Amino acid sequence: MTTEPGPIERTAATAKTALQKFGSTARGSVILNVVADLARSDIADRSMTLAAQLFTSILPVLLVISSIGHNDGVDRMVEWIGVVPISDQLAYDGTSSFPSTTTFSVVGALMVILSATSYARALGRFYSRAWQVPIVPMRAAWRWFAVVAVMVFAVAMVGWGHLLDDAPYVGGVLDVAAGSAVWCVVWAAIPHILTRGALSPRILAVTGILTGLALSILRIGSELVMPRVSATAIAQYGIIGIIFTIVGWLFVYSVIVVASTIVVGSVARDETIGRWLGSHLRPRQAGAFTGWVRDS
């Protein structure tokens, strides 16, 4: 004796049929493959790894820059997270017994810059897996330093965008647009550096534009939300609250970087779109949805 399927089973069967039908179309397969690639990519783990490296690598470099002299660009970036500007926190009144700026800038800065390459190396490992290219070898270590330099320069340039705020009526829009343009260029340049030119110009351009636009949305949201979040965290947890706030923001930043790469990589595997992008990845057949199972 067979049992008639219940409402839940019928609904699930209908949804599965509709999903299979949608996945058999060219557009549907691209969308579903993107969603599936994001779902099975360990995006949270990868983003937290990059966020931790940002916190321990790039942030100290910014501290060094601000300790040497007041830097409006760096301070502006930190203010978006709702934290007191770095230069104000490191203000030196000449009465304390801290080591001289010269000593710190020569010895400390050297060590900080050397350790800062850990972020570039972690990012390089991610790109190696995402784009199926070799990891940057030690003989090309200059690429790691180039990534650090590009990141620091980008932070300063985006922060200095506040100078455009004085333009009547459109100052704020110009500020955001300039910052978006900087991030678009940066996140097209960094994959090019770390993959040693393995990616086509169109893939780099699409990756840069997608990442830059998403980071601009993060910036707008940060200016609206993060000051209140930071104030609450600092009031409740003190200095630990500042760390929680910065790491949380860097995690969201890293999610955007990782997700943008995965999305472009997934789209680049489509047979038709990949040909237009000049992708070197093994293509999927158009209209073929590979499913939700992780690739072996």
C-alpha positions in Angstrom: 0.0 0.0 0.0 1.5 3.3 -1.1 1.1 6.5 0.9 0.1 9.7 -0.9 2.8 12.4 -0.5 1.9 15.2 1.9 1.8 18.9 1.2 5.4 19.4 2.3 6.7 16.6 0.0 4.6 17.9 -3.0 5.9 21.4 -2.4 9.5 20.2 -2.2 9.1 18.1 -5.4 7.6 21.1 -7.2 10.4 23.4 -6.1 13.0 20.8 -7.1 11.4 20.5 -10.6 11.3 24.3 -11.0 14.9 24.6 -9.9 16.1 22.0 -12.3 14.1 23.6 -15.1 15.6 27.0 -14.2 19.1 25.6 -14.0 18.8 24.1 -17.5 18.6 27.5 -19.0 21.7 29.5 -19.9 20.9 32.4 -17.5 19.6 30.2 -14.8 22.6 28.0 -14.8 24.9 31.0 -14.3 22.9 32.3 -11.4 22.6 29.0 -9.6 26.2 28.1 -10.2 27.2 31.5 -8.6 25.0 30.8 -5.6 26.3 27.2 -5.3 29.9 28.4 -5.6 29.4 31.0 -2.8 27.7 28.4 -0.6 30.5 25.8 -0.9 33.5 28.2 -0.9 34.1 28.5 2.9 33.6 32.2 2.5 33.4 32.9 6.3 36.7 31.0 7.0 38.6 32.6 4.2 37.3 36.1 5.1 38.1 35.7 8.7 41.7 34.6 7.8 42.1 37.7 5.6 40.5 40.0 8.2 43.0 38.7 10.8 45.9 39.3 8.5 44.6 42.8 7.7 44.4 43.5 11.5 47.9 42.2 12.3 49.6 43.3 9.0 48.2 46.3 7.2 46.8 48.1 10.3 50.2 48.3 12.0 51.6 49.9 8.8 48.9 52.6 9.0 49.9 53.1 12.7 53.5 53.6 11.7 52.5 56.2 9.1 50.3 58.1 11.6 53.0 57.9 14.3 55.5 59.5 12.0 53.2 62.4 11.2 49.6 63.4 11.1 47.9 61.8 8.1 44.4 63.0 7.2 43.8 60.1 4.8 44.5 57.4 7.3 42.6 59.1 10.0 39.5 59.5 7.8 39.4 55.8 7.0 39.6 54.9 10.7 36.8 57.4 11.5 34.5 55.5 9.2 34.7 52.6 11.6 33.8 55.0 14.4 37.2 55.0 16.2 39.1 58.1 17.3 41.7 59.1 14.6 45.0 57.3 15.0 47.0 60.5 15.0 45.1 61.8 17.9 45.6 58.6 19.9 49.3 58.6 19.2 49.8 62.3 19.9 53.1 62.9 21.6 53.5 66.0 23.9 57.2 65.7 24.4 57.0 64.9 28.1 56.8 61.1 28.1 59.7 58.7 27.9 58.6 56.9 24.8 61.4 56.1 22.3 62.0 58.7 19.6 60.0 58.7 16.5 63.2 58.4 14.5 64.2 55.2 16.2 60.7 53.7 15.9 60.3 54.7 12.2 63.6 53.1 11.2 63.7 49.9 13.2 60.0 49.4 14.0 58.7 50.4 10.6 61.1 48.0 8.9 59.9 45.1 11.0 56.2 46.1 10.5 56.6 46.3 6.8 58.3 42.9 6.6 55.5 41.3 8.6 52.9 43.1 6.6 53.5 40.8 3.7 51.7 38.0 5.5 48.4 39.6 4.3 49.7 39.6 0.7 50.8 35.9 1.1 47.4 34.9 2.5 45.6 36.7 -0.4 47.9 35.1 -2.8 47.0 31.6 -1.5 43.3 32.5 -1.9 43.8 33.7 -5.5 45.9 30.6 -6.3 43.0 28.4 -5.3 40.2 30.6 -6.7 41.9 31.1 -10.1 43.9 27.8 -10.3 47.2 29.5 -10.7 50.6 28.8 -9.0 51.4 30.6 -5.7 53.8 33.5 -5.9 57.3 32.0 -5.3 59.9 33.4 -3.0 61.9 34.7 -5.9 59.0 37.0 -6.8 58.6 38.3 -3.2 58.6 41.8 -4.4 55.0 41.3 -5.4 54.0 40.9 -1.7 55.6 44.3 -0.9 53.9 45.8 -4.0 50.5 44.7 -2.6 51.2 46.2 0.8 52.3 49.5 -0.9 49.1 49.5 -3.1 46.9 48.9 -0.1 48.4 51.6 2.0 48.4 54.1 -0.9 44.7 53.3 -1.5 43.8 53.9 2.1 45.5 57.3 2.0 43.9 58.2 -1.4 40.4 57.2 -0.3 40.8 59.1 2.9 42.0 62.2 1.2 38.8 62.2 -0.8 37.2 64.3 2.0 38.9 67.3 0.3 36.2 67.0 -2.3 33.5 67.5 0.3 34.0 71.3 0.0 32.6 71.3 -3.6 29.1 72.8 -3.4 26.1 70.4 -3.7 28.0 67.5 -5.1 31.0 67.3 -2.7 29.8 64.2 -0.9 28.9 62.4 -4.2 32.4 63.2 -5.6 34.0 61.9 -2.5 32.2 58.6 -2.7 32.8 58.3 -6.5 36.5 59.0 -6.1 36.8 56.4 -3.4 35.0 53.9 -5.5 37.3 54.6 -8.5 40.3 54.0 -6.3 39.0 50.7 -5.0 38.1 49.6 -8.5 41.6 50.2 -9.7 43.2 48.6 -6.5 41.2 45.4 -6.7 41.9 45.0 -10.3 45.7 45.6 -9.8 46.1 43.3 -6.7 44.9 40.1 -8.5 47.1 41.0 -11.4 50.1 41.3 -9.2 49.5 38.1 -7.2 48.5 35.9 -10.1 51.6 37.2 -12.1 49.4 38.4 -15.0 47.5 35.1 -15.4 44.1 36.9 -15.6 42.7 38.6 -18.6 42.1 42.4 -18.6 38.4 41.9 -18.7 38.4 39.5 -15.7 40.5 42.0 -13.8 38.2 44.9 -14.8 35.0 43.1 -13.8 36.6 42.0 -10.5 37.8 45.5 -9.7 34.5 47.1 -10.5 32.4 44.6 -8.6 34.7 44.9 -5.5 35.0 48.7 -5.7 31.2 49.2 -5.9 30.5 46.8 -3.0 33.2 48.6 -0.9 31.6 51.9 -1.6 28.3 50.6 -0.3 30.2 49.4 2.8 31.7 52.8 3.2 28.3 54.6 3.1 26.9 52.1 5.6 29.9 52.4 7.9 29.6 56.2 8.1 25.9 55.8 9.1 26.1 52.8 11.5 29.7 52.3 12.7 30.1 55.3 15.0 27.1 54.2 17.1 28.2 50.6 17.1 31.8 51.6 18.1 30.6 53.9 20.9 28.4 51.1 22.3 31.2 48.5 22.1 33.8 50.9 23.7 31.4 51.8 26.5 30.7 48.2 27.3 34.2 46.6 26.7 36.7 49.4 26.7 39.8 48.8 24.6 38.6 45.3 23.7 35.5 46.9 22.2 37.7 48.8 19.8 39.3 45.6 18.7 36.0 43.9 18.3 34.7 46.8 16.2 37.8 46.9 13.9 38.0 43.2 13.4 34.3 43.0 12.6 34.5 45.7 10.0 37.6 44.1 8.5 35.7 40.8 8.3 32.9 42.4 6.3 35.5 44.1 4.1 37.2 40.7 3.5 33.8 39.1 2.7 33.4 41.6 -0.1 36.8 40.9 -1.5 36.4 37.1 -1.3 32.8 37.0 -2.6 33.6 39.3 -5.5 36.4 37.0 -6.6 34.2 33.9 -6.3 31.3 35.5 -8.2 33.6 36.5 -11.1 35.3 33.2 -11.1 32.0 31.3 -11.2 30.7 33.5 -14.0 34.0 33.1 -15.9 33.5 29.3 -16.0 30.4 29.7 -18.1 31.2 28.6 -21.6 29.8 31.7 -23.3 30.7 34.4 -20.8 34.1 32.9 -20.0 35.0 33.1 -23.7 34.1 36.8 -23.7 36.1 37.4 -20.5 39.1 35.6 -21.8 39.0 33.1 -19.0 41.6 30.4 -18.7 39.4 28.3 -16.4 37.9 25.0 -17.6 34.4 26.0 -18.9 31.1 24.6 -17.8 28.7 23.8 -20.6 26.1 26.6 -21.1 22.9 25.6 -19.4 24.7 23.1 -17.1 24.1 23.6 -13.4 26.7 21.6 -11.5 24.7 21.2 -8.3 25.3 22.1 -4.7 28.0 19.5 -3.9 31.5 20.7 -3.2 34.0 20.0 -6.0 36.5 17.2 -5.1 
